[in-house]
């Protein structure tokens, strides 16, 4: 995509914003605080998740300033901006998940989880996958539903594995071992709380949805997608 068309307005988030804004201006791009064409995050994975929540669907260019940022690349700012201008950044779309409960919605790029809200008390729940009940009542810390993008995060810490397509369903610290599953991307997971309290949460969002006995959560693929620029996987010109 040519610089004169759309990828000119850059919103910068993270540390040392003033220094990065100066480089954005020197590159001929326009630094903005609203209606961006691309969001540049200078930090770690948490900042990337936050930026997608605040500016959903807007292309993100994640640059790492933390050794813990697995999804953000350690590019030099000037190199990344030059590649953005030339359209020489790898572009990839990633599915997101939508969790609905009690007429509220949580959207996650990494995952949506149902978790016990009291660390000293387990949560009990029943699960349906595409309207078919899965096994018996699950007792434990909850369940995690992950995207391929998020499979390297909480899902991996539970299962010790990752996946490249579909939707992952993992069981967190269940009293009876339950194998994790990788479902079709179109699958719908319904969770009914049989003993709470619990919460629904997406990514690192702190606005949780509280759940009690009898409450249900439906988790499925969201219609929107996240667009990430520059992640490892080869170069692809932005059309």
N, C-alpha and C positions, 0 to 999 in steps of 0.2 A: 504494500500500500504506500503510495507516494506521500511524502510529508505534507504536501499542500492539501491533502484530501481530508483525513480524519484524525490521524494519530499525532496531533500537535499539542493538545491540551493535557498537561501532565500534573497530576496531584501526587505530592510526595508525603509519605508517612514514615515516622521513625525517628531515630537519633540523628543529630547533626543536620537537621532539615535545612538550616540556612545555607550551609556549605553545599548541599546537594542542589538546592534551588539556584544557586549561583551557576553551577555547572549546567543545569537545565537551560537557563537563559543563554549562556555562552554557546550552547549547541543549537540555538535558534528555535527551541521549543518554548511553549508558553506555560509557565507555572500557574496553576489555578487552585482554588479551594472548593469549587463546586463544578458540576457538569463536566467531569474529566473525560477525555478519550482513553486514557490509560492511567492506572494507579501504580506508582512505583513505591514498593515497601522496602524499607531499609531496616531490617531487624531479623526476626525469626519466624517460625511457623505460626505462632500465635497471632502476630501482626497480620500475616497473610489471611488467616481465617477471619479476623476482625474486618479487614478491608473488603472481603467478599460479602460479608454480612451487611456492611454499610453501603457498598456500591455493587450490588449483585449484577453479574453479567458483564460489567466493564472489564476489559482486559487488564490483567495484573502482571507487573514485572517485579518479581520478588528477588531482592538482593540481600545477601546474608551478612550480618555483622555479629552473628552469634554462632558458636561451634555447635549449638543444639538445633540449628535450623536445617533440617534434612531436605525440605522442599525448596529452600532458597539457595541460589547459587552465589558463590563468592566472586562475582564479576567486579571488575573495576567500574566505577560509575561512568566514566567517560567512554569506555568500551561499550558498555551496555546501551548508553544513549546513542552512540554512533550506529549500533546494530538496529536499534529501534527506528532511527531515521531512515536507514537503508532498507528496512523491511526484512532484515536478515536474522530475525529471532524465531526460534522454533515455537510454533503455536499449537496448543492442544486444548480441546474442550473436555471438561470433566463433569460427570453427572453429580447431582446433589440429591440429598434425601429430605423428605418432608415428613415430619412427625406431627400428628394432630390429636389433641386431647382436650376435652372440656371447652370446645369452640375456640381453642387457641392453637397456634401453629409455631413450630420450630423448624428452621431450615439449616441443614448441615452439609458442609463440603466434605468433612472427614467422616462424621458419624452422627447418629442419633442414638441415645441410650436411655434405657429405663433403669433406674438405680435406686437402691434403698436410701432413704433420706436420713436414717439414723445408723451410724456406724456400728452400733451394738446390737442391731436387730436386722435380721434378713428380711427380704421381700419374697412373697409367694405370688406366683402368677401362672396363668395358662396362656398358651400361644397357639395362634392359628396362622398357617401359611397358605395364602390363596384359598381361604375359607375351609381349609382342612386342619383339624386340630393336631398339633404336634405333641405326641407323647403324653406324659402325665403332668401333674402340677410341678413347676420348677421352683426350687427353694434355693436362694443364694443372694448374691449382691445385685443381681439384675442381668439384663441382656444388652448387648451392643450390636447395632446394625450399622455396617460400615460400607463405604464406597471403595472402589479400587484405590483411589487417591488416599483415602484415610486408612487403608488396610495396613500401612506401615506404622500406625500410631497405636491407639488403645487396643484395637483388634489384634494386632501382632503381639502385644504384651500378654494377651490371654491365650492365643492359639499357637504362638511361635511360628506363624506362617503369614503369607501375604497372597493376594490374588490379583489378576489383571483385568478381569471382566466379571460382571454380575454384581450381586449384593451379598455381603458376608453377614452371617448371623452367628454370634458367639455368646457363650453363657459364662458369666463372670462369677467365679468362686462358688459354683453350685455344689450343694451337699452331695448329690449323686452325679458322677461325671457324665457330661452330655457332650457328644461330638459337635463341633462347630459345622456350619454348612455354608456353601456358596450357592446362592439361589440365582434364578433368572433375574435379569435387570428389571423386568416388568412385575416381579413378585410383590405381593402386599403382605405385610406382617402385622398381625393384630395381637396386642398384648392386653390381657385383662388382669387387673390386680385382684388377687384373692385374699391377700393380707398386706397391708401397708404399714407405715406410710412410705411413699416412694416419690420420685420426681421423673420428669422427662427433660432431657437436656440435649442441646445440639452443639457440637464443637466446644469452644471455650466460652460460650455465652453464659452469663450469670443469671439471666432472666428465666429461671426454671419454671416448669409447670408442676404444681404439687398434685399428687395422686393419693387417693384413699381406696379402700376396699370397694370393688365394683366398677371403678373407673377403667376405661379402655383407651388404648393408644393405637392408632393406625400409622404405620410407617411404610412409605413407598417412595419411589423415585419422584423427584420434583420435576416440573416442566422446564425450569430454568437450568442453565449450565454455567459453570465457571470457565473462564478463558484465561489460561496461564501462558505467559510468554517467557521463553528463555530456559526452561527446565531441560535437563540433560535428556538427550534422545535424538540428537541430530538437528540440523538446521533446516528450516522450511520458511520460504519467503511468505510474508503475510500478504494474502491476496487483496 
